[in-house]
Amino acid sequence: MAKKNSSKHYESFRISQRPENKQPKVIWKKVWKWVKIVLIFFFISIGLVGCVQSIATKSGTKVGSGQEIYTKAEYVSPNIATLRWNKEKNEFFVPNINESSGVVVNTYLGLQDEKQIVSLREQDAKNGGQYGIYGGSTFALQLQKQKDNSKISSTSPEDWQNISNIEIKDEDGKRGVVYGNGNNHIYFNFGNEKGVGRTKTYTPVNKIIDIYLPNSIAFETYETYEEIEINGKKETETNIVTDFSHIKKLEVSKVDLSSVGGSNIYSVLLADIFTTLVAESFNVWVNDNKNKSGFATTISERNGRSVEELKNLKNDELINEWNKYILSYKDSVGPSKGISEEEGKKLNKLFLSTSAMMQSYSLMTNLTRANFLVEDKQYGKEIGVYNFSSINEAGNFKPDSWKNKLMASDAFVPNKQIVSYKEHWQQGPFYGIFVYPVSKFMNSIIRGLGTTGWSVVLALVITVIIVRTLTFFLTAKTVFSSAKMEELNAKKAKIEAKYEAYKGDKQMQQRKQMEISELYKKEKISPISQLISSFITLPILIVVFRIISTSPEIKQATLYSVQLSATSIFRIFRIGELQYLPIVILSVGVQLIAQFMPKILKLTKKKSLRADAYQRAAMKKSNKKAILIPIIFAIFGLFFSAGLQIYWIIGGLFTIVQHLVVHYVQKTKWYKNKLEPFLFKNN
């Protein structure tokens, strides 16, 4: 009863009183403190490991090369060399050969034709290869021509359709990406660096026959004289007239393909490629309504076949028609021989077009003309012969030098596919813990929305929001202390100014450091907190960097003709593609604003500290260091790929919004009464 009616201060004087039990709260704070330390250490170590792995592991910009992360084994795709039809030159060309221009066509078979991947796996199994071998490289041929209404200079995938012998029912032209005949494809597996998984036998898609290549043609000429009047004086003008009815010279060589047989597997493959390019060029010429090359009407008139018949011929049959046509003139050479003027003009036009086309393809496929002549029964005399050569332009023996003529060297970086969770863990904890879940999450969004440039951007936005929100709770104190850091720097400058005259005095410098340490302790701010915050977000940056550079979905994606896998700064200065300029400007600008946002917000506050000349000098010196790091950080982003720069922009915008929210939250009573004591006092 006495206890019940006693004063509230009574308990303070009792000897037997028990202290209030606050032990659980103290233990929880210590546990949380160590949990944060472990998490921070974990993030920093994993981030550094990931950074080293990213530098050491090369990832090619071409789909099918370098390290690649696939969500399914069924999506693993070969390295496809795409040749496109050039309407101006009237032949196929290689758009990806110029390394400075980057990858113009980045075909991803796992997106365009999954059924053909099954066919390539079967072909590898039949020919002794091992599809998708780790560390291997492959080659597959794709031919494309522009759709009727597209621009000549267009690089948009929608403006191009595939050319293939495979019977495809889909009218959109997406099926039949790799050239083939329904049973085989022009596809070769080089295996890994030890040759494991390499194609052992190759069955040509086409029937391989000899092709006659036109070298040079000349017609008889004669001079005509005409009197003309120039300034009142009569002069004689001499004109050279070509007589197209008399062939003076017709030089033809034979591309010896029928003799390659199985002696060299590369020669068989190259013979198939050369035959395909020539035959499909003839097919385009035959089906050209404008008859630019004159092939359809000229061959039709000379060989006695209708144009419709030529359109329905197989590749080898069409080549035979060409051979028959050009060989028919072997006995028409000489001053006493004669053909009609019109026929001679058609012959000259077709001869020159075919010669330029075949010479171009011979360079692509390592065909060189021998220094000797051979007797040819069909031609009836000795002619030059083209054979496959393993000697490159530098005079060195290099049988696979043809690969660099059909694709840039970056395309043949050994392909290291990572698909399953187990394979990710084999690369280390960075891939197992971070890369795998983030890549799965991003790819589900990208593929779910149609695998376009916009779906990639949306996936990046969602990833940034989720990840940065989660990491915010680990770095909340650092984020809220950023504003206080600006005020603290002013106080720190005041201390440094006080000891400016004692630079050589070790004792005074120690006192200065003690005062600065006391200042940080008083303000409840760690001098390395900002650095720790950067290290915590480092793994996320490296994860996104790896996904952007290794995901085939992102490699092949474009956004308003901007390729997300391309390095923007190189495309601007080496090619002049100014569509990359806004991304570069935004990435640098947004990052600079994000880094300087605390300083910008501080300018809105009234100055609370008066500074003398020494303090201003110390603050100026401190500001120079604080300004230099963000500028270097922003400039570093210039050399990122376009996709990573977009992530850079999204992350920077998130940081700006975060600083603004924190700035206005710090003005509220809730922050001053609740959150600030929790962050900076109860530690």
Buried (B, 14 or more C-beta within 10 A) or exposed (E): EEEEEEEEEEEEEEEEEEEEEEEEEEEEEEEEEEEBEEEBEBBBBBBBBBBEBBEEBBBBBBBBBBBBBBBEEEBBBBBBBBBBBBBEEBBBEBBBBEBEBBBBBBBBBBBBBEEBBEBBBEBBEEBBBBBBBBBBBBBBBBBBBBEEEBEEEEBEBEBBBBBBBBEBEEEEBBBBBBBBBEEBBBBBBBBBEEEEBBBEEBEBBBBBBBBBBBBEBEBBEEEEEEEEEEEEEEEEEEEEEBBBBBBBEBBBBBBBBEEBEEEBBBBBBBBBBBBBBBBBBBBBBBEBEEEBBBBBBBBBBBBEBEBEBBEEBEBBBBBBBBBBBBBEBBEBBEEEBBBEBEBBBBBBBBBBBBBBBBBBBBEBBBBEBEEEEEEBEEBEEEBBBBBBBBEBEEEEEBBBBBBBBBBBEBBBBBBBBBBEEEBBBEBBBBBBBBBBEBBEBBBEBBBEEEBBBEBBBBBBBBBBEEBBEEBBEBBBBBBBBBBBBBBBBBBBBBBBBBBEEEEEEEEBEEBBEEBBEEBBEEBBBBEEBBEBBBBBBBBBBBBBBBBBBBBBBBBBBBBEEBBBBBBBBBBBEBBEBEBBEEBBEBBBEBBBBBBBBBBEBBEEEEEEEEBEEBBEBBBEEBEEEBBEEBBEBBEEBEEBBBBBBBBBBBBBBBBBEBBEEBBEEBEEEEBEEEBBEEBBEEE
